[in-house]
Amino acid sequence: MAENLIVYAVVHQPRRLRLPAKVIPQRTTPDEIADYLFDDAMDKRYFDKVAQYAYAPASEMFIDMTRRGWRMSIGFSNSFLVQAERWNPAVLDSFKKLCASPNVEVVCVEPYHSWLLYLDIAAFKDSMLWARKRLEDVFQKPVTVTDTTEMFMSNDVYFALQQCGFAGALMEGRPWQLSGREPTNVYRYAGQRMALLPRHHELSDDVGYRFSNQSWSGWPLMADTYARWLREAWGDLVTLGWDFETFGEHHRRDSGIFEFTGGLPAQLRKQKVRMMLPSEAIAELGQQRRDIPINEYGTTWAGDGGMEFFIGNPAQQGVFRLMHHAYSKARLTGDETLIELARWLLQSDNLHLIQWFGRVGSQAEVSAYFTPDEWWELGSNGIIREQQRVYLNFIRALDSYAG
Amino acid sequence: MIFDPRHTVFVILSFEGPDVYSQAGGLGVRAKGLSRALSEQGYETYLYFCGDPDLPGVEDLEFGRLHYRRWSQWISARHRGGVYDGEDGKIRDWNSSLPASLIDNVIAPAVASDKTVVVMGEEWHTTWCMNLISDDLHYRGLRDRVVMLWNANNTFGFQRINWSTLSFATTITTVSRYMKFRMWEWGQNPMVIPNGIPRSSIRDADPAAVAELSAAAAADLFCFKIGRFDPDKRWLMAMSAAAYLKRHGRTVRLLIRGGREPHGGEVISHALNQGLTLLNANTPADPAGLAALLRDNRDADVINLTSFVPDELVPVIYSACDAVLANSGHEPFGLVGLEVMAAGGLAVTGSTGEDYAEAYRNALVLETDDPIELVTELVLMKERPALVAAMRKKGRATAREYVWDKVIEQLLLRIEFAAARQSIKVTASGAQPREGTRSRARTNPLKAASQTSRRNL
C-alpha cells in the first residue's frame, strides 16, 4: 500500500512549423531564416488560449494549494519559457511565484523538447546542463532531478544524465518497460548512482487522459476515490506524471478538473498518503537496493511506451530522417544560429502530431488533438507534404553556408 | 555425477505445491514429487509455492534437506478458493518480494559455501520472477553460479509470456514432445524432461479390495474417469461411448470424479440426454464403502463422485476397473495414465502428450475423438483378456521407467547442457564441466565473451 506520492507536471509549448512551407530565398541570413520555418503568430494564439484556460487558473490553484501543504514538482521546457517571456510574462511570473514555494521542486527538461538525444548524445548532455542552469536562473532554486523529452529513457541517456550530475530522473513505468517490476519504488541502474522514478502509468492516465471521458467506467472520478486508489497501489511510492495543460486545457474547467484537484489534499490526508518532492523521495526511499535494467531501445510515456509512437509510420520516419539531415547540415556550416534552428526542428512535437497518419484509434485521436486546427485545411496528405517541405527548404537554404 | 548432492542446491518455484490448498492439477503433484525425490537423493531442495495460509510459512522436512517456503500467504488468507484465487496479486507479490529473498537467503549463502544452485520455475506465473531473479543475480555478480530452467506443464498463459526475455534468462523445458511441438508455435524449442511418479506408487492394491470393488460393479464394463471438467479431457466422448454401449445391450458402470468447472454441467446434461442414469454421491472413505455404493445403486450407469477421492482409494479403483478413461484431446503429459500403469490398471489415453503410451503394448491409445473408437477399443478389450493382461504388465514396467529417481537422472544430464549454455562457472570442489562444453568456450575467447554477455542480459 503506497504511503508516498510524487506529483510531477511538465509545462511545454511547441515551436510550431509554418505551413504551408515557404521557400527560403538564396542568401537569406541565418537570423531571418526562422521566420520561414516557424509560425510565431500561431504559437502566440495557442499560448494565449492555453494561458487563459490552463496556465493562469491552474498555477493560481496550485499556489493556493501549496500554501496548504500540497507538494508538487514541475518541469519547464525552454520552448515554453521563451514563449512566456515573449508574449505573457504574467504567466511566467505566476509560475515563478508557484515555484518559489518550498513545496515545489523544479525539474529539468530537455530545453528544445527535441530528439537531440538520438542524434548527438554529447550535445544532449550540454543541452541538459544548459537547461538546468537556465531553470535555476529563472526560478532561483537548485535543480537536481530531471525529465528528458516525452519522458524518454534509454541506457545511454541514463548515463548522459548521470554524467550531468542529476540525482534522479523520471521515466515511464509500464510493466514491460520495468521488466515486470512495480512502478512504485525508487530504482537505480545496477551499480550506478542516479535514481529512477517510474511514472505510474495507469494512475497517471486516470487523470491525465481519462478524467473527462464519460464512457470510462471510472467516470466521474472523485477526489476521495482517486485518493483511495493511490493508497491502495502496490508498493511504497506512486509517481504521477501529467502535462500541466491537463488542468484546464486537456480537461476543461467544466469537466470538474479544478474541483477534483482542489479536493485531493484533504482526501490524501484522510488516506494517510504523504506528498513528497522527487529529491526527498530519492533521499529517503532510494537507499534500498533496487536495481533495474534500462531498455536499450528507449521508453517514453507516449503511445504504447516505445518509440513507435514517434517513428512508427512512414511520414514520421521521413521527418525523422530529415531531422537528422537538417541537424547534420547545420553542423557542417559551423554557424551557431543555424545549429540552433536545426535543434528547434528536432522537436518531438513534429513527430507526435503526425502519429495519426495512416492510423485510427485512441492514440491517433490524441495525436490529432495536438495537430494545429489550422493545418487541417491542407488535408492529411497536405500536412505531411508541407511539413517535410519545411525541412527540405531549410536543408537547401544552408547550401550558401556549407560550401 | 557433475551436479552432485554435496555441491548442488535445487530451488523449485511453482504456484502449485503439496498442500491441499495448493493443488489444482498435475503441477502440484509434480512439485511435490520432484522436490521430495530430490531431497531423498540428498539434494538440499527449496520449494517455493502458494501454500495453505494456515500452515507455517517455513517448514523443513526430510531431515532438513527439503524446505517448504509458503509464499503469498497474506494474499491466500484473503483468497481461500485455492492456489489460483487472487492469482494476479500473487504474481505481483512473487515478483516484488521473492527474488531478493531467494537470493539473500538461499542463493548467496549457497554460493558462498561453494555450491551451485539450480533454479527451476514452473508455469507462466513464474516467468517474470525468473527474469527478475536472473537480472538481480547478474547485478550481484552471481548469475554465473546459478543454472536457471523454466518449465511449461501446459499451454496456459502462453499469450502472457515475454518469450524473448524468458528464453534469454533461462533454458526452457517442457514435459513431452507434444508440448515441444506446441511451443514451436511460439518460436520456442524447449528440452523435454518428462514428469515422474513416486516409486511408492508402483504397488499392487489390496487384492481383496480390488476383487470386491470389481464384483460390486457387476457390469460388462466398469470404467473410471478423473480430471477437471474441461472439454480438453473429452468427457462428452466418454459419456457418448457409455451411452452407446448401453443402447447396444451392455451394462456399463462409469465412475467419474470431475472438478467444480462449469463444463461439468454440460457433461451431466449430456449423459442424461444420452439415456444414462446418473447418481451424485460423496466419495466413500474406503474401498468397502465404494463397493457398497456401487452395489446399492445398480441402476446408476454413471456415479459422479462429488468430493475428494482419497489417495489410498485411487489405486484400488485404477486396478479394479476394466479401463481408466484418460482420453484427453489435449494432454501435456498425462500423469493419470502413468499412475494407472503404476497401479497395474489399463489406461485409455489420447494421442497427445502421453509419450509413455504405446498402443496395444501398455495402453489403449485413441487416435480420434469419435466415441465409436472408444467403444470399439473397450469391446475389443473384453474379447482379448490375454492382451489386456499383457498390457497391464507392460504398463507396470513402463511406470518403473518414469519413477522420479530415473527422471532426475535425465534432468541432471539436461542441467549439464543448460549450465554449459548459460556459461555457468562451476565450483572448485563441486560441479565440473564435461569435456566438449566449457573447453570450447575456453579455446575461443570471442565465443566465451559472447556467451557471457548473452547470459548476463
Boltz contact constraints between the chains, C-beta under 6 A:
constraints:
  - contact:
      token1: [A, 179]
      token2: [B, 131]
      max_distance: 6.0
  - contact:
      token1: [A, 180]
      token2: [B, 95]
      max_distance: 6.0
  - contact:
      token1: [A, 180]
      token2: [B, 128]
      max_distance: 6.0
  - contact:
      token1: [A, 182]
      token2: [B, 96]
      max_distance: 6.0
  - contact:
      token1: [A, 190]
      token2: [B, 139]
      max_distance: 6.0
  - contact:
      token1: [A, 234]
      token2: [B, 92]
      max_distance: 6.0
  - contact:
      token1: [A, 291]
      token2: [B, 139]
      max_distance: 6.0
  - contact:
      token1: [A, 293]
      token2: [B, 135]
      max_distance: 6.0
